[in-house]
Amino acid sequence: MCTWFYADSHSLSYFISKAQQLPHADEMMRKLGKNMAMSGNIRPTDTAAVLAPNKQGNMAVFPMVWGFTHEATPKPIINCRIETADQKALWKDSWFRRRCIIPASWYYEWGVPPSEVGFRNANEQRSIKKEKYVIQPEGANITYLAGLYRYEEHCGMQVPVFSVLTRESVAPVRTIHDRMPLILGKENLKEWVRPDGDPRSIAERALTNMVMEKAKDYPELIPAFMQIQTGSSS
């Protein structure tokens, strides 16, 4: 499960700068009041730099808001289970026609420390404070999260929104949670976003060698337009 990820402004600068330069990003900032930094800790309803096909079907970068909306809930729907993505009405059309990739540095998960699991029963584990972990593919500096997207009407404009696909977790993640994002290798990105691609076969090639460690708190970046200029005045 993915409810929060981190986008490093340096290693992801190519994607972030491309998304920020698009006219749609400026419109989203003006009409929706969205922060266009697209770096640091990214949470539901935040805007992120996302890879999706352009009008020519080629992979390009777009600013997108995290979370589908649905009349059944006031909360954004930020994750989609891959097992039912081709069946449920909310996801089906996007699964077959609108797939995307969310470049991240890593994602976070909260869970009972693995050292406590083997020595506590289920009831005792519920009382243990969960810890935050950083998770990413082994040997990678970019974590490519597979997702679905669509356009929704908000504030008089068509807003692209995305949701992160999830799957059953693998070791060592399964020691703290039973779900994890579907993470793809760089060699499968273009095929994944192609509208005529085969998502099931690509998903079978998802990365499974993960590294996990306790998270530390990273400073929240202040968007450039909010930074106060200091210095002497003349």
ROVEXFI-320157 format. One record per residue: x, y negated, z negated of N, C-alpha, C, O in turn; residue number from 1; residue in three letters. Coordinates in Angstrom, 1 decimal, padded with zeros to 4 digits. Layout:
! residues N
X Y Z X Y Z X Y Z X Y Z NUM Ala
...
! end
This chain:
! residues 234
000.9 001.2 000.0 000.0 000.0 000.0 000.9 -001.2 000.0 001.9 -001.3 -000.7 1 Met
000.5 -002.2 000.7 001.3 -003.5 000.8 000.4 -004.7 000.5 -000.6 -004.9 001.2 2 Cys
000.7 -005.4 -000.6 -000.1 -006.5 -001.0 000.8 -007.8 -001.1 000.3 -008.8 -001.5 3 Thr
002.1 -007.6 -000.8 003.0 -008.7 -001.0 004.3 -008.4 -000.3 004.8 -007.3 -000.5 4 Trp
004.9 -009.2 000.5 006.2 -008.9 001.1 007.0 -010.2 001.2 006.5 -011.3 000.9 5 Phe
008.3 -010.0 001.5 009.3 -011.1 001.4 009.8 -011.3 002.8 010.2 -010.4 003.5 6 Tyr
009.9 -012.6 003.3 010.4 -013.0 004.6 011.6 -013.9 004.3 011.4 -015.1 004.0 7 Ala
012.8 -013.4 004.5 014.0 -014.2 004.3 014.1 -015.2 005.5 014.1 -014.9 006.6 8 Asp
014.3 -016.5 005.1 014.4 -017.6 006.1 015.6 -017.5 007.0 015.5 -018.0 008.1 9 Ser
016.6 -016.8 006.6 017.8 -016.7 007.5 017.8 -015.5 008.4 017.9 -015.7 009.6 10 His
017.6 -014.3 007.9 017.5 -013.1 008.7 016.3 -013.1 009.7 016.4 -012.4 010.7 11 Ser
015.3 -013.8 009.3 014.1 -013.8 010.1 013.9 -015.2 010.8 012.8 -015.5 011.3 12 Leu
014.9 -015.9 010.9 014.8 -017.3 011.4 014.3 -017.3 012.9 013.6 -018.2 013.2 13 Ser
014.7 -016.4 013.7 014.3 -016.3 015.1 012.8 -016.3 015.2 012.2 -017.0 015.9 14 Tyr
012.2 -015.3 014.4 010.7 -015.1 014.5 010.0 -016.3 013.9 009.0 -016.8 014.5 15 Phe
010.5 -016.8 012.8 009.8 -017.9 012.1 009.8 -019.2 012.9 008.8 -019.9 013.1 16 Ile
011.0 -019.5 013.5 011.1 -020.8 014.3 010.3 -020.7 015.5 009.6 -021.7 015.9 17 Ser
010.2 -019.5 016.2 009.4 -019.3 017.3 007.9 -019.6 017.0 007.2 -020.3 017.7 18 Lys
007.4 -019.0 015.9 006.0 -019.2 015.5 005.7 -020.6 015.1 004.7 -021.1 015.5 19 Ala
006.7 -021.3 014.4 006.4 -022.7 014.0 006.3 -023.6 015.1 005.7 -024.7 015.0 20 Gln
007.0 -023.3 016.3 007.0 -024.3 017.4 005.8 -024.2 018.3 005.6 -025.0 019.1 21 Gln
004.9 -023.2 018.0 003.7 -023.1 018.9 002.7 -024.1 018.5 002.5 -024.4 017.3 22 Leu
002.0 -024.7 019.5 000.9 -025.6 019.2 -000.2 -025.1 018.3 -000.8 -025.8 017.5 23 Pro
-000.4 -023.7 018.4 -001.4 -023.1 017.5 -001.0 -023.2 016.0 -001.9 -023.3 015.2 24 His
000.3 -023.2 015.8 000.7 -023.3 014.4 000.4 -024.7 013.8 -000.1 -024.8 012.7 25 Ala
000.6 -025.7 014.6 000.2 -027.1 014.2 -001.3 -027.2 014.0 -001.7 -027.9 013.0 26 Asp
-002.1 -026.6 014.9 -003.5 -026.7 014.7 -004.0 -026.0 013.5 -004.9 -026.5 012.8 27 Glu
-003.4 -024.8 013.2 -003.7 -024.1 012.0 -003.4 -024.9 010.7 -004.1 -024.8 009.7 28 Met
-002.3 -025.6 010.8 -001.9 -026.4 009.6 -002.9 -027.6 009.4 -003.2 -027.9 008.3 29 Met
-003.3 -028.2 010.5 -004.2 -029.4 010.4 -005.6 -029.0 010.0 -006.2 -029.6 009.1 30 Arg
-006.1 -028.0 010.7 -007.5 -027.6 010.5 -007.8 -026.7 009.3 -008.8 -026.8 008.6 31 Lys
-006.8 -025.8 009.0 -007.0 -024.8 007.9 -006.2 -025.2 006.7 -006.4 -024.6 005.6 32 Leu
-005.3 -026.2 006.8 -004.5 -026.6 005.6 -003.5 -025.5 005.3 -003.1 -025.3 004.1 33 Gly
-003.0 -024.7 006.3 -002.1 -023.6 006.1 -000.7 -024.1 006.0 -000.2 -024.9 006.8 34 Lys
000.1 -023.5 005.0 001.5 -023.7 004.9 002.2 -022.9 006.1 002.0 -021.7 006.2 35 Asn
003.0 -023.6 006.9 003.6 -023.0 008.0 005.1 -022.7 007.8 005.9 -022.5 008.7 36 Met
005.5 -022.6 006.5 006.9 -022.2 006.2 007.2 -020.7 006.6 008.2 -020.5 007.2 37 Ala
006.2 -019.8 006.4 006.3 -018.4 006.8 007.5 -017.7 006.3 008.0 -016.8 007.0 38 Met
008.0 -018.2 005.2 009.2 -017.5 004.6 009.0 -017.5 003.0 008.1 -018.1 002.5 39 Ser
009.9 -016.7 002.4 009.7 -016.5 001.0 008.7 -015.4 000.7 008.5 -014.5 001.6 40 Gly
008.1 -015.4 -000.4 007.1 -014.4 -000.8 005.8 -014.7 000.0 005.2 -015.8 000.0 41 Asn
005.4 -013.7 000.8 004.2 -013.8 001.6 003.1 -013.0 001.0 003.2 -011.8 000.7 42 Ile
002.0 -013.7 000.7 000.8 -013.0 000.0 -000.4 -013.1 000.9 -000.4 -013.8 001.9 43 Arg
-001.5 -012.3 000.5 -002.7 -012.4 001.3 -003.2 -013.8 001.5 -003.1 -014.6 000.5 44 Pro
-003.7 -014.1 002.6 -004.2 -015.4 003.1 -003.1 -016.4 003.5 -003.3 -017.5 004.0 45 Thr
-001.8 -016.0 003.3 -000.7 -016.8 003.8 -000.5 -016.5 005.3 -001.0 -015.6 005.8 46 Asp
000.3 -017.4 005.9 000.6 -017.3 007.3 002.0 -016.7 007.5 002.9 -017.0 006.8 47 Thr
002.1 -015.8 008.5 003.4 -015.1 008.7 003.6 -015.1 010.2 002.7 -015.3 011.0 48 Ala
004.9 -014.9 010.6 005.3 -014.8 012.0 005.1 -013.3 012.3 005.6 -012.4 011.7 49 Ala
004.3 -013.1 013.4 003.9 -011.8 013.8 004.1 -011.5 015.2 004.0 -012.4 016.1 50 Val
004.5 -010.3 015.6 004.8 -009.9 017.0 003.5 -009.2 017.5 003.0 -008.3 017.0 51 Leu
003.1 -009.7 018.7 001.9 -009.2 019.4 002.1 -009.5 020.9 002.9 -010.3 021.3 52 Ala
001.3 -008.9 021.7 001.4 -009.1 023.2 000.9 -010.5 023.6 -000.2 -010.9 023.1 53 Pro
001.6 -011.1 024.5 001.1 -012.4 025.1 000.1 -012.1 026.3 -000.2 -010.9 026.5 54 Asn
-000.3 -013.1 027.0 -001.2 -012.9 028.1 -000.7 -011.9 029.2 -001.4 -011.3 029.9 55 Lys
000.6 -011.9 029.3 001.3 -011.0 030.3 001.5 -009.6 029.7 002.0 -008.7 030.5 56 Gln
001.2 -009.4 028.5 001.3 -008.0 027.9 002.7 -007.8 027.3 003.0 -006.7 026.9 57 Gly
003.5 -008.9 027.3 004.9 -008.8 026.7 004.9 -009.2 025.2 004.1 -010.0 024.8 58 Asn
005.8 -008.6 024.5 005.9 -008.9 023.1 006.3 -010.3 022.8 007.3 -010.8 023.4 59 Met
005.6 -011.1 022.0 005.9 -012.5 021.7 005.6 -012.7 020.2 005.0 -011.8 019.5 60 Ala
005.9 -013.9 019.7 005.7 -014.2 018.3 004.6 -015.2 018.2 004.4 -016.1 019.0 61 Val
003.7 -015.0 017.2 002.6 -015.8 016.9 002.4 -016.0 015.4 002.8 -015.2 014.6 62 Phe
001.9 -017.2 015.0 001.6 -017.4 013.6 000.2 -016.7 013.3 -000.8 -017.0 014.1 63 Pro
000.1 -015.9 012.3 -001.1 -015.2 011.9 -001.4 -015.3 010.4 -000.4 -015.3 009.7 64 Met
-002.7 -015.3 010.1 -003.1 -015.3 008.7 -003.3 -013.9 008.2 -003.9 -013.0 008.9 65 Val
-002.8 -013.6 007.0 -002.9 -012.2 006.5 -004.2 -011.9 005.9 -004.6 -012.5 004.8 66 Trp
-005.0 -011.1 006.5 -006.3 -010.6 006.0 -007.5 -010.8 006.9 -007.7 -011.9 007.4 67 Gly
-008.1 -009.7 007.2 -009.4 -009.8 007.9 -010.5 -010.2 007.0 -010.4 -010.0 005.7 68 Phe
-011.5 -010.8 007.5 -012.6 -011.2 006.6 -013.8 -010.3 006.9 -014.0 -009.8 008.1 69 Thr
-014.7 -010.1 005.9 -015.9 -009.2 006.1 -017.0 -009.7 005.2 -016.7 -010.1 004.1 70 His
-018.2 -009.7 005.7 -019.3 -010.2 004.9 -019.5 -009.4 003.6 -020.2 -009.9 002.7 71 Glu
-019.0 -008.2 003.6 -019.3 -007.3 002.4 -018.4 -007.7 001.2 -018.7 -007.2 000.1 72 Ala
-017.4 -008.5 001.4 -016.5 -008.8 000.3 -015.9 -010.3 000.5 -015.7 -010.7 001.6 73 Thr
-015.8 -011.0 -000.6 -015.2 -012.3 -000.5 -013.7 -012.3 -000.4 -013.0 -013.3 -000.1 74 Pro
-013.1 -011.1 -000.7 -011.6 -011.0 -000.6 -011.2 -010.6 000.8 -011.9 -009.9 001.5 75 Lys
-010.0 -011.1 001.2 -009.4 -010.7 002.5 -009.1 -009.2 002.5 -008.6 -008.7 001.5 76 Pro
-009.3 -008.6 003.6 -009.0 -007.1 003.8 -007.6 -007.0 004.4 -007.4 -007.3 005.6 77 Ile
-006.6 -006.7 003.6 -005.2 -006.9 003.9 -004.5 -005.6 004.4 -003.5 -005.6 004.9 78 Ile
-005.2 -004.4 004.1 -004.6 -003.1 004.4 -005.6 -002.3 005.2 -006.8 -002.4 004.9 79 Asn
-005.1 -001.4 006.0 -006.0 -000.5 006.8 -005.4 000.9 006.7 -004.2 001.0 007.1 80 Cys
-006.1 001.9 006.3 -005.6 003.2 006.3 -005.5 003.8 007.7 -006.5 003.8 008.4 81 Arg
-004.3 004.3 008.0 -004.1 004.8 009.4 -005.0 006.0 009.7 -005.3 006.3 010.8 82 Ile
-005.3 006.8 008.7 -006.1 008.0 008.9 -007.5 007.7 009.4 -008.0 008.6 010.1 83 Glu
-008.0 006.5 009.2 -009.4 006.2 009.6 -009.4 005.0 010.5 -010.5 004.4 010.8 84 Thr
-008.3 004.5 011.0 -008.2 003.3 011.8 -009.0 003.4 013.1 -009.5 002.4 013.6 85 Ala
-009.0 004.6 013.7 -009.7 004.8 015.0 -011.1 005.1 014.8 -011.8 005.5 015.8 86 Asp
-011.7 005.1 013.6 -013.0 005.5 013.4 -013.9 004.4 012.8 -015.1 004.3 013.2 87 Gln
-013.4 003.6 011.9 -014.2 002.6 011.2 -014.4 001.4 012.1 -013.5 001.0 012.8 88 Lys
-015.6 000.8 012.1 -016.0 -000.3 013.0 -015.1 -001.5 012.8 -014.8 -002.1 013.8 89 Ala
-014.7 -001.8 011.6 -013.8 -002.9 011.3 -012.5 -002.9 012.0 -012.0 -003.9 012.5 90 Leu
-012.0 -001.7 012.2 -010.6 -001.5 012.7 -010.5 -001.0 014.2 -009.6 -001.2 014.9 91 Trp
-011.6 -000.2 014.6 -011.5 000.6 015.8 -011.0 -000.2 017.0 -010.1 000.3 017.7 92 Lys
-011.6 -001.3 017.3 -011.3 -002.1 018.5 -009.8 -002.6 018.4 -009.1 -002.5 019.4 93 Asp
-009.4 -003.0 017.2 -008.0 -003.5 017.1 -007.0 -002.3 017.2 -006.0 -002.5 017.8 94 Ser
-007.4 -001.2 016.7 -006.5 000.0 016.8 -006.2 000.3 018.2 -005.0 000.7 018.6 95 Trp
-007.2 000.3 019.1 -006.9 000.7 020.5 -006.4 -000.5 021.3 -005.8 -000.2 022.4 96 Phe
-006.7 -001.8 020.9 -006.4 -002.9 021.9 -005.5 -004.0 021.3 -004.9 -004.7 022.0 97 Arg
-005.4 -004.1 019.9 -004.7 -005.2 019.3 -003.9 -004.8 018.2 -004.3 -004.9 017.0 98 Arg
-002.7 -004.3 018.5 -001.8 -003.8 017.5 -000.6 -004.8 017.4 -000.2 -005.5 018.4 99 Arg
-000.1 -005.0 016.2 001.0 -006.0 016.0 002.1 -005.5 015.1 002.0 -004.4 014.5 100 Cys
003.1 -006.2 014.9 004.2 -005.9 014.0 004.5 -007.1 013.2 004.6 -008.3 013.7 101 Ile
004.7 -006.9 011.9 005.0 -008.0 011.0 006.4 -007.9 010.5 006.7 -007.0 009.7 102 Ile
007.4 -008.7 011.0 008.8 -008.6 010.5 008.9 -009.1 009.1 008.5 -010.2 008.7 103 Pro
009.4 -008.3 008.2 009.6 -008.6 006.8 011.1 -008.3 006.4 011.7 -007.5 007.1 104 Ala
011.5 -008.8 005.3 012.8 -008.4 004.8 012.6 -007.1 003.9 013.4 -006.2 004.0 105 Ser
011.5 -007.1 003.2 011.2 -005.9 002.4 009.7 -006.1 001.9 009.2 -007.2 002.1 106 Trp
009.2 -005.1 001.3 007.8 -005.3 000.7 008.0 -004.9 -000.8 008.9 -004.2 -001.2 107 Tyr
007.0 -005.3 -001.5 006.9 -005.0 -003.0 005.9 -003.9 -003.3 004.9 -003.8 -002.6 108 Tyr
006.2 -003.2 -004.3 005.2 -002.3 -004.9 005.3 -002.3 -006.4 006.4 -002.4 -006.9 109 Glu
004.2 -002.1 -007.1 004.2 -002.1 -008.5 003.8 -000.7 -009.0 002.9 000.0 -008.4 110 Trp
004.5 -000.2 -009.9 004.3 001.2 -010.4 004.9 001.5 -011.8 005.8 000.7 -012.2 111 Gly
004.5 002.6 -012.3 005.1 003.1 -013.6 006.6 003.5 -013.3 006.8 004.2 -012.3 112 Val
007.6 003.1 -014.0 008.9 003.5 -013.8 009.0 005.0 -013.6 008.5 005.8 -014.5 113 Pro
009.7 005.5 -012.6 009.8 007.0 -012.4 010.3 007.7 -013.6 010.0 008.9 -013.8 114 Pro
011.2 007.1 -014.4 011.8 007.7 -015.5 010.7 008.0 -016.6 010.9 008.9 -017.5 115 Ser
009.6 007.3 -016.5 008.5 007.5 -017.5 007.5 008.6 -017.1 006.8 009.2 -017.9 116 Glu
007.4 008.8 -015.7 006.3 009.6 -015.2 006.4 011.1 -015.7 005.4 011.6 -016.1 117 Val
007.6 011.7 -015.8 007.7 013.0 -016.2 007.5 013.3 -017.7 007.4 014.4 -018.1 118 Gly
007.5 012.2 -018.5 007.4 012.4 -019.9 006.1 011.8 -020.5 005.9 011.8 -021.7 119 Phe
005.2 011.4 -019.6 003.9 010.8 -020.1 002.8 011.4 -019.3 002.9 011.7 -018.1 120 Arg
001.7 011.6 -020.0 000.5 012.1 -019.3 -000.2 010.9 -018.6 000.2 009.8 -018.8 121 Asn
-001.3 011.2 -017.9 -001.9 010.2 -017.1 -002.5 009.1 -017.9 -002.4 007.9 -017.6 122 Ala
-003.1 009.4 -019.1 -003.6 008.4 -020.0 -002.5 007.5 -020.5 -002.7 006.3 -020.6 123 Asn
-001.4 008.1 -020.9 -000.3 007.3 -021.4 000.3 006.4 -020.4 000.7 005.3 -020.7 124 Glu
000.4 006.9 -019.1 000.9 006.1 -018.1 000.1 004.8 -017.8 000.7 003.8 -017.4 125 Gln
-001.2 004.9 -018.0 -002.0 003.7 -017.8 -001.7 002.6 -018.7 -002.0 001.4 -018.4 126 Arg
-001.2 002.9 -019.9 -000.8 001.9 -020.9 000.6 001.3 -020.7 000.9 000.3 -021.3 127 Ser
001.3 001.9 -019.8 002.7 001.4 -019.6 002.7 000.2 -018.6 002.0 000.3 -017.6 128 Ile
003.4 -000.8 -018.9 003.4 -002.0 -018.0 004.1 -001.6 -016.7 005.2 -001.0 -016.7 129 Lys
003.4 -001.9 -015.6 004.0 -001.5 -014.3 005.1 -002.5 -013.9 005.1 -003.7 -014.3 130 Lys
006.1 -002.0 -013.2 007.3 -002.8 -012.8 007.2 -003.0 -011.3 006.7 -002.2 -010.5 131 Glu
007.8 -004.1 -010.9 007.8 -004.5 -009.4 009.1 -003.9 -008.8 010.2 -004.1 -009.3 132 Lys
008.9 -003.3 -007.6 010.0 -002.7 -006.9 010.1 -003.3 -005.5 009.1 -003.7 -004.9 133 Tyr
011.4 -003.4 -005.0 011.6 -003.8 -003.6 011.8 -002.5 -002.8 012.6 -001.7 -003.2 134 Val
011.2 -002.4 -001.6 011.3 -001.3 -000.8 011.5 -001.7 000.6 010.9 -002.6 001.1 135 Ile
012.5 -001.0 001.3 012.8 -001.2 002.7 013.4 000.0 003.3 013.9 000.9 002.5 136 Gln
013.5 000.2 004.6 014.1 001.3 005.2 015.6 001.3 004.9 016.3 000.3 004.8 137 Pro
016.2 002.5 004.8 017.6 002.6 004.5 018.4 002.1 005.7 018.2 002.4 006.8 138 Glu
019.4 001.2 005.3 020.3 000.6 006.3 019.7 -000.5 007.2 020.3 -000.8 008.2 139 Gly
018.6 -001.0 006.9 017.9 -002.0 007.7 017.9 -003.3 007.0 017.7 -003.4 005.7 140 Ala
018.0 -004.4 007.7 017.9 -005.7 007.1 016.5 -006.4 007.5 016.2 -007.4 007.0 141 Asn
015.8 -005.7 008.4 014.5 -006.1 008.8 013.5 -005.0 008.6 013.8 -003.9 009.2 142 Ile
012.4 -005.1 008.0 011.4 -004.1 007.8 010.2 -004.4 008.7 009.5 -005.4 008.5 143 Thr
010.0 -003.6 009.7 009.0 -003.9 010.7 007.7 -003.2 010.3 007.5 -002.0 010.5 144 Tyr
006.7 -003.9 009.7 005.5 -003.4 009.2 004.5 -003.3 010.4 004.3 -004.3 011.1 145 Leu
003.9 -002.2 010.6 002.9 -002.0 011.7 001.6 -002.5 011.2 001.1 -002.3 010.1 146 Ala
000.9 -003.2 012.1 -000.4 -003.8 011.7 -001.4 -003.9 012.9 -001.1 -003.5 014.0 147 Gly
-002.6 -004.4 012.6 -003.7 -004.6 013.5 -004.0 -006.1 013.4 -003.9 -006.7 012.3 148 Leu
-004.5 -006.7 014.5 -004.9 -008.1 014.4 -006.2 -008.3 015.2 -006.7 -007.4 016.0 149 Tyr
-006.8 -009.4 015.0 -008.0 -009.9 015.8 -008.1 -011.4 015.6 -007.4 -012.0 014.9 150 Arg
-009.1 -012.0 016.3 -009.3 -013.4 016.2 -010.7 -013.6 015.5 -011.7 -013.0 015.8 151 Tyr
-010.7 -014.6 014.6 -011.9 -014.9 013.8 -012.1 -016.4 013.9 -011.2 -017.2 014.1 152 Glu
-013.4 -016.8 013.9 -013.7 -018.2 013.9 -013.7 -018.9 012.6 -014.4 -018.5 011.7 153 Glu
-012.8 -019.9 012.4 -012.7 -020.6 011.1 -012.5 -022.1 011.4 -011.6 -022.4 012.2 154 His
-013.2 -022.9 010.8 -013.0 -024.4 010.9 -013.0 -024.8 012.4 -012.2 -025.7 012.8 155 Cys
-013.8 -024.2 013.2 -013.9 -024.6 014.6 -012.8 -024.2 015.5 -012.6 -024.8 016.6 156 Gly
-012.0 -023.2 015.1 -010.9 -022.7 015.9 -010.8 -021.2 015.8 -011.3 -020.6 014.9 157 Met
-010.2 -020.6 016.8 -010.0 -019.2 016.8 -008.7 -018.9 016.1 -007.6 -019.3 016.5 158 Gln
-008.8 -018.2 015.0 -007.6 -017.9 014.1 -007.2 -016.5 014.2 -008.0 -015.6 014.0 159 Val
-005.9 -016.2 014.6 -005.5 -014.8 014.6 -005.2 -014.4 013.1 -004.5 -015.0 012.4 160 Pro
-005.7 -013.2 012.8 -005.6 -012.6 011.5 -005.0 -011.2 011.6 -005.3 -010.5 012.6 161 Val
-004.3 -010.7 010.6 -003.7 -009.4 010.7 -003.9 -008.6 009.4 -004.2 -009.2 008.3 162 Phe
-003.8 -007.3 009.5 -003.9 -006.4 008.4 -002.8 -005.4 008.5 -002.4 -005.0 009.7 163 Ser
-002.2 -004.9 007.4 -001.0 -004.0 007.5 -001.6 -002.6 007.4 -002.4 -002.3 006.5 164 Val
-001.1 -001.7 008.3 -001.5 -000.3 008.3 -000.7 000.4 007.1 000.4 000.2 006.9 165 Leu
-001.4 001.3 006.5 -000.8 002.1 005.4 -000.9 003.6 005.7 -001.8 004.0 006.4 166 Thr
-000.1 004.4 005.1 000.0 005.8 005.2 000.3 006.5 003.9 000.5 005.8 002.9 167 Arg
000.3 007.8 003.8 000.7 008.5 002.6 002.2 008.1 002.4 003.0 008.1 003.3 168 Glu
002.6 007.9 001.1 003.9 007.5 000.8 004.9 008.7 000.9 004.5 009.9 000.8 169 Ser
006.2 008.4 001.0 007.2 009.4 001.0 008.2 009.1 -000.1 008.1 008.0 -000.7 170 Val
009.0 010.0 -000.4 010.0 009.8 -001.5 011.0 008.7 -001.1 011.3 008.6 000.1 171 Ala
011.4 007.8 -002.0 011.1 007.8 -003.4 009.9 007.0 -003.8 009.5 006.9 -004.9 172 Pro
009.2 006.4 -002.8 008.1 005.6 -003.0 006.9 006.3 -003.7 006.3 005.8 -004.6 173 Val
006.7 007.6 -003.4 005.6 008.3 -004.0 005.8 008.5 -005.5 004.8 008.9 -006.2 174 Arg
006.9 008.2 -006.1 007.1 008.3 -007.5 006.4 007.2 -008.2 006.1 007.3 -009.4 175 Thr
006.0 006.1 -007.5 005.3 005.0 -008.1 004.0 004.7 -007.4 003.2 004.0 -008.0 176 Ile
003.8 005.1 -006.2 002.5 004.9 -005.5 002.2 005.9 -004.4 003.2 006.5 -003.8 177 His
000.9 006.2 -004.2 000.6 007.2 -003.2 000.5 006.7 -001.8 000.3 007.5 -000.9 178 Asp
000.6 005.4 -001.6 000.4 004.8 -000.3 001.6 003.9 000.0 002.3 003.4 -001.0 179 Arg
001.9 003.6 001.2 003.0 002.7 001.7 002.7 002.2 003.1 001.9 002.8 003.8 180 Met
003.3 001.1 003.5 003.0 000.6 004.8 003.6 001.6 005.9 004.5 002.3 005.6 181 Pro
003.0 001.5 007.1 003.6 002.2 008.2 004.7 001.4 008.7 004.5 000.2 009.2 182 Leu
005.9 001.9 008.7 007.1 001.1 009.1 007.7 001.7 010.3 008.0 002.9 010.4 183 Ile
007.9 000.9 011.4 008.5 001.4 012.6 009.9 001.0 012.9 010.4 -000.1 012.3 184 Leu
010.6 001.8 013.7 012.0 001.4 014.1 011.9 000.4 015.2 010.9 000.3 015.9 185 Gly
013.0 -000.3 015.3 013.1 -001.4 016.3 012.8 -000.9 017.8 012.3 -001.6 018.6 186 Lys
013.2 000.4 018.0 013.1 000.9 019.4 011.6 001.2 019.8 011.3 001.4 020.9 187 Glu
010.7 001.1 018.8 009.3 001.4 019.1 008.4 000.2 019.1 007.2 000.3 019.2 188 Asn
009.0 -001.0 018.9 008.1 -002.2 018.7 007.4 -002.5 020.0 006.2 -002.8 019.9 189 Leu
008.1 -002.6 021.1 007.4 -003.0 022.3 006.3 -002.0 022.7 005.2 -002.4 023.2 190 Lys
006.5 -000.7 022.5 005.5 000.3 022.9 004.3 000.1 021.9 003.2 000.3 022.4 191 Glu
004.6 -000.2 020.7 003.5 -000.3 019.7 002.5 -001.4 020.1 001.3 -001.2 020.0 192 Trp
003.0 -002.6 020.5 002.1 -003.7 020.7 001.5 -003.7 022.1 000.5 -004.4 022.4 193 Val
002.0 -002.8 023.0 001.3 -002.7 024.3 -000.1 -002.2 024.2 -000.3 -001.2 023.5 194 Arg
-001.1 -002.9 024.8 -002.5 -002.5 024.7 -002.7 -001.1 025.2 -003.7 -000.5 024.7 195 Pro
-001.9 -000.6 026.1 -002.2 000.7 026.7 -001.3 001.8 026.0 -001.2 002.9 026.6 196 Asp
-000.6 001.4 024.9 000.2 002.4 024.3 -000.6 003.4 023.5 -001.8 003.3 023.3 197 Gly
000.1 004.5 023.0 -000.6 005.5 022.3 -000.2 005.4 020.8 000.9 005.9 020.4 198 Asp
-001.0 004.7 020.0 -000.6 004.4 018.6 -000.3 005.7 017.8 000.5 005.7 016.9 199 Pro
-001.1 006.8 018.0 -000.9 008.0 017.2 000.5 008.6 017.4 001.1 008.9 016.4 200 Arg
000.9 008.7 018.6 002.2 009.3 018.9 003.3 008.4 018.4 004.4 008.9 017.9 201 Ser
003.2 007.0 018.4 004.2 006.1 017.9 004.2 006.2 016.4 005.3 006.2 015.8 202 Ile
003.1 006.3 015.8 003.0 006.4 014.3 003.8 007.6 013.8 004.3 007.6 012.7 203 Ala
003.8 008.7 014.6 004.5 009.9 014.2 006.0 009.7 014.1 006.7 010.5 013.4 204 Glu
006.5 008.6 014.7 007.9 008.3 014.7 008.2 007.3 013.6 009.4 006.8 013.5 205 Arg
007.3 007.0 012.7 007.5 006.0 011.6 008.7 006.4 010.8 009.0 007.6 010.6 206 Ala
009.4 005.4 010.3 010.6 005.6 009.4 010.1 006.1 008.1 009.1 005.7 007.5 207 Leu
011.0 007.1 007.6 010.6 007.7 006.3 011.8 007.7 005.3 011.6 008.0 004.1 208 Thr
013.0 007.2 005.7 014.1 007.1 004.8 014.0 005.7 004.1 014.5 004.7 004.7 209 Asn
013.5 005.7 002.9 013.3 004.4 002.2 014.3 004.3 001.0 014.7 005.3 000.4 210 Met
014.7 003.1 000.7 015.4 002.8 -000.5 014.6 001.9 -001.4 013.8 001.0 -000.9 211 Val
014.7 002.1 -002.7 013.8 001.4 -003.6 014.6 001.0 -004.8 015.4 001.7 -005.4 212 Met
014.4 -000.3 -005.3 015.1 -000.7 -006.5 014.2 -001.8 -007.2 013.3 -002.3 -006.6 213 Glu
014.5 -002.0 -008.5 013.7 -002.9 -009.2 013.9 -004.3 -008.6 015.0 -004.7 -008.2 214 Lys
012.8 -005.0 -008.5 012.8 -006.4 -007.9 013.3 -007.4 -008.9 013.1 -007.3 -010.1 215 Ala
013.9 -008.4 -008.3 014.2 -009.6 -009.1 013.4 -010.8 -008.5 012.9 -010.7 -007.4 216 Lys
013.3 -011.8 -009.3 012.5 -012.9 -008.8 013.3 -013.8 -007.9 014.4 -014.2 -008.3 217 Asp
012.7 -014.1 -006.7 013.4 -015.0 -005.8 012.7 -016.4 -005.8 011.5 -016.5 -006.0 218 Tyr
013.5 -017.4 -005.6 012.9 -018.8 -005.7 011.9 -019.0 -004.6 012.2 -018.5 -003.4 219 Pro
010.9 -019.7 -004.9 009.9 -020.0 -003.8 010.4 -021.2 -003.1 010.8 -022.2 -003.6 220 Glu
010.5 -021.1 -001.7 011.0 -022.1 -000.9 009.9 -023.2 -000.7 008.7 -023.0 -000.6 221 Leu
010.4 -024.5 -000.8 009.5 -025.6 -000.6 009.5 -026.0 000.9 010.5 -026.3 001.5 222 Ile
008.3 -026.0 001.5 008.2 -026.4 002.9 008.9 -027.7 003.2 008.8 -028.6 002.3 223 Pro
009.4 -027.9 004.4 010.2 -029.1 004.7 009.3 -030.3 004.5 009.8 -031.4 004.1 224 Ala
008.0 -030.3 004.9 007.2 -031.5 004.9 006.9 -031.9 003.5 006.3 -033.0 003.2 225 Phe
007.1 -031.0 002.5 006.8 -031.3 001.1 008.1 -031.7 000.3 008.0 -032.2 -000.9 226 Met
009.3 -031.6 000.9 010.5 -031.9 000.2 010.6 -033.4 000.1 010.4 -034.1 001.1 227 Gln
011.1 -033.9 -001.1 011.2 -035.3 -001.3 012.7 -035.7 -000.9 013.6 -035.1 -001.4 228 Ile
012.8 -036.7 -000.1 014.1 -037.1 000.3 014.7 -038.0 -000.8 014.0 -039.0 -001.2 229 Gln
015.9 -037.7 -001.2 016.6 -038.5 -002.2 017.8 -039.2 -001.6 018.3 -038.8 -000.6 230 Thr
018.2 -040.2 -002.3 019.4 -041.0 -001.9 019.1 -042.4 -002.1 018.1 -042.9 -002.4 231 Gly
020.2 -043.2 -001.8 020.0 -044.6 -002.0 019.2 -045.3 -000.9 019.3 -044.8 000.2 232 Ser
018.5 -046.3 -001.2 017.7 -047.0 -000.2 018.4 -048.3 000.1 019.1 -048.9 -000.7 233 Ser
018.1 -048.8 001.3 018.8 -050.0 001.7 017.7 -051.0 002.1 018.1 -052.1 002.5 234 Ser
! end
